[in-house]
Amino acid sequence: MHIIFSLVISIALLPSPTISITKCDFPAIFNFGDSNSDTGGLSAAFGQAPPPNGETYFHSPAGRYSDGRLVIDFIAESLGLPYLSAYLDSVGSNFNHGANFATAGSTIRPQNTTMSQSGYSPVSLDVQFVQFSDFHRRSQIFNKKGEVFEKLLPKEDYFSEALYTFDIGQNDLTAGYKLNMTTEQVKAYVVPDVLGQFSNIIMYIYGQGGRSFWIHNTGPVGCLPYILDRFLVAAAQLDEYGCASPFNEVAQYFNRRLKEAVVQLRKELPEAVITYVDVYAVKYTLITQAKKYGFQHPLVACCGHGGKYNFNRYVKCGAKKTINGKEILMANSCKDPSVRVNWDGVHFTEAANKWIFGQIADGSFSDPPISLQIACQRI
């Protein structure tokens, strides 16, 4: 008995074999989303995001609602790929290593309203998929012609080898509130339908050869200045950090259901590698522990105009006014965006986006817990 026991202990103490996982060589990224990852789609369709957007990194407007780079830009950088060109941008775009179908204001579920009425983009997720499908088909027709097309369009095998990234859903939740729905109504009527449509799009892309999916959940919308300013939130509904609890509760509910949808998709799409990324936890940590990480005033917009949160929905970042024939910038950038979390009341600064990417890239907030570099590998 003693010999057997010693043998068991000896085996247990033997070093375990090292599991070697090869890094993925993603040749392209195809992104779907809203303003959190829009690199120029809405600007191409409805006019450029005005200065001071882009001031920190690009030194001029670059189609992004931020002072600089977004999380999707840092994803591209880390994979050794160029920044994604917006599919809708016809000037200076190169789609050889992917395309970005996201537009600011996009929702998963099509909205029964116009952009001028509500601010929501007409390019909802179903439209983004139609654009992707058309791009997939037509790019290969032109690619065969060679010459300049071969340099500007992805190769056919890139579509099956690419990383498909998603960051969308936030606007669907706020759309419900703008229709005067209660928190319970948003949870009961909006979330199930939205996630059903989201799952369909993942399956459609899988049907066109997509295999590697990197899906961000939605962030703590109740901590955004525009929510805190736009909706009347009672003091009792604010958490200890000043965020609106009902809105964060809905976001967390959406995220739980999204995670369930991902689990189901894995069962239905056996060859897919689907990574669910808990961006909510990362953003909430940054906002609620801003000082610890070198940031200031997390609930106050860097670029805005007046009020408790430096946000005015009628005088947004970059807004100008003509006084006595002279154009005056009414909503300008703060002195140092590098120590601020929120850029314009809705979106994050480049510094915040870089910090967020640094947290999620290694898989610490992913399910399964795999890094971006191996997001094509089935674990």
Helices and strands as residue ranges (DSSP letters): H 2-13, E 29-33, H 41-46, H 71-78, E 98-100, H 115-118, H 125-143, H 147-152, H 158-161, E 163-167, H 170-178, H 183-185, I 186-190, H 191-207, E 212-216, G 221-223, H 225-230, G 235-237, H 245-268, E 273-277, H 279-288, G 291-293, E 320-323, E 326-329, G 337-339, H 350-360, E 366-367, G 372-374
